[in-house]
Amino acid sequence: MLDKVIIDDTVSKEDNMASILNLSKSVCFKVFKNNPDTSLQSYIYDYSKPALELGLDVGLIVQLINDYITQIFKSYTTFHEAIQSLKDADDSEKEEMRNNLKNLAHKNLGVARNLRVYDAQVLLTDIMNKHDNLEYLKQCVEALMACAFKLNPSYAYDVLRLKKVKDSL
């Protein structure tokens, strides 16, 4: 997804966010369209659910979600590198590469579970368990980033813009 994101400095932040949000929805739909849980295609995160279940203020959940978005965006490249390493590994290295990918997904899965981010839980579980289809794993990583963007588009846009600037240096 990151390679398809275009931030146009000639239009407003809101217009850029709307464009990226449409791309995010499209990426998520593409990955979830064959999932037996059809609710994933129209999933919208509800901040009040983890607040109620965890006994926390919604404002704190928003902060934690923002931290999660940052974590996913930072992990994006690492996920792709892990998948490429798995692809390039010879038979004797494949198990270690699978474990590296599983560990990375597992770290992110704990946060997604705690914050009750259902679509991310599904994607991260697939990343942990479906190592035979590397193309699908790449799609899951793209969808993971897209789903993170949908959680808080304004914050995610700022993180994405900063990431693009840092990557260009």
C-alpha positions in Angstrom: 0.0 0.0 0.0 2.8 2.4 0.9 4.1 2.4 -2.6 0.6 3.4 -3.9 0.1 6.3 -1.5 0.5 9.6 -3.1 0.6 12.7 -0.9 -0.2 15.7 -3.1 1.1 18.9 -1.6 -1.2 20.9 -3.9 -4.4 19.7 -2.1 -5.6 19.9 1.4 -4.7 17.3 4.2 -8.4 16.3 4.2 -8.4 15.6 0.4 -5.2 13.6 0.8 -6.6 11.7 3.7 -9.8 10.9 1.8 -7.8 9.6 -1.1 -5.7 7.4 1.2 -8.7 6.2 3.1 -10.4 5.1 -0.2 -7.2 3.2 -1.1 -7.1 1.7 2.4 -10.7 0.5 2.1 -10.0 -1.0 -1.3 -6.9 -2.9 0.0 -8.8 -4.2 3.0 -11.8 -5.3 0.9 -9.5 -7.1 -1.6 -7.9 -9.2 1.2 -11.1 -9.8 3.1 -13.4 -10.5 0.2 -12.8 -14.3 0.4 -12.8 -14.5 4.2 -15.6 -16.6 5.6 -16.3 -13.8 8.2 -18.1 -11.3 5.9 -18.2 -8.7 8.7 -14.6 -8.0 8.0 -15.5 -6.3 4.7 -17.4 -3.5 6.5 -15.5 -3.6 9.8 -15.3 -0.3 11.7 -13.4 -0.1 14.9 -15.4 0.9 18.0 -13.2 2.8 20.6 -15.9 2.3 23.3 -15.6 -1.5 23.2 -12.1 -1.8 24.6 -12.7 1.2 26.9 -15.6 -0.5 28.4 -14.0 -4.0 28.6 -10.7 -2.7 29.9 -12.2 0.0 32.2 -10.2 2.7 30.5 -11.1 6.2 29.3 -11.8 6.5 25.6 -9.2 9.2 25.3 -6.5 6.7 26.6 -7.8 4.2 24.0 -7.3 6.8 21.3 -3.7 7.4 22.5 -3.1 3.6 22.5 -4.5 3.2 19.1 -2.3 6.0 17.8 0.7 4.2 19.3 -0.5 1.0 17.6 -0.7 2.8 14.2 2.8 4.1 14.6 4.0 0.6 15.5 2.3 -1.0 12.5 3.8 1.6 10.1 7.2 1.1 11.6 6.8 -2.7 11.3 5.7 -2.5 7.6 9.2 -2.7 6.1 10.3 -5.3 8.7 7.4 -7.5 7.7 8.3 -7.2 4.0 11.9 -8.0 4.7 10.9 -11.0 6.7 8.7 -12.3 3.9 11.5 -11.7 1.4 14.0 -13.6 3.7 11.5 -16.5 3.8 11.3 -16.5 0.0 15.0 -16.4 -0.4 15.8 -18.9 2.3 17.0 -22.4 1.4 15.3 -25.4 3.0 17.6 -25.4 6.0 16.8 -21.8 6.8 13.1 -21.7 6.1 12.1 -22.8 9.6 14.1 -20.0 11.2 12.7 -17.4 8.7 9.1 -18.6 9.5 9.8 -18.2 13.2 11.1 -14.7 12.7 8.0 -13.8 10.8 5.8 -15.5 13.4 7.5 -13.6 16.2 7.1 -10.3 14.5 3.4 -11.0 13.9 2.9 -12.2 17.5 4.3 -9.0 19.0 1.8 -7.0 17.0 -1.0 -9.4 17.6 -0.8 -8.9 21.4 -1.5 -5.2 21.0 -4.3 -5.8 18.5 -5.9 -8.2 20.9 -5.6 -5.9 23.9 -7.2 -3.0 21.9 -9.8 -5.3 20.3 -8.8 -4.5 16.7 -10.5 -7.4 15.1 -9.4 -7.0 11.5 -5.8 -6.7 12.6 -6.1 -9.9 14.7 -7.3 -11.8 11.7 -4.5 -10.5 9.5 -1.8 -11.1 12.0 -3.1 -14.6 12.8 -2.9 -15.3 9.0 0.6 -13.9 8.9 1.6 -16.2 11.7 0.0 -19.3 10.2 -0.1 -19.2 6.4 3.5 -19.4 5.3 3.0 -21.4 2.2 1.5 -18.5 0.2 4.0 -15.6 0.3 1.9 -13.5 -2.1 -1.0 -13.7 0.4 1.3 -12.8 3.2 2.4 -9.6 1.4 -1.3 -8.8 0.8 -1.9 -9.2 4.5 0.9 -6.8 5.4 -0.6 -4.3 2.9 -4.0 -4.7 4.5 -2.6 -4.5 8.0 -1.2 -1.0 7.2 -4.5 -0.1 5.4 -6.6 -1.2 8.4 -4.3 0.8 10.7 -4.8 3.9 8.6 -8.6 3.4 8.9 -8.4 3.5 12.7 -7.5 7.2 12.8 -7.0 8.7 9.4 -5.8 12.1 10.6 -3.1 10.7 12.9 -2.2 8.0 10.4 -1.8 10.6 7.7 0.6 12.6 9.8 2.7 9.4 10.6 2.6 8.4 6.9 3.7 11.9 5.8 6.6 11.9 8.3 7.6 8.3 7.2 7.7 9.4 3.6 9.8 12.4 4.5 12.2 10.3 6.5 12.5 7.7 3.8 13.3 10.3 1.2 16.3 11.6 3.2 
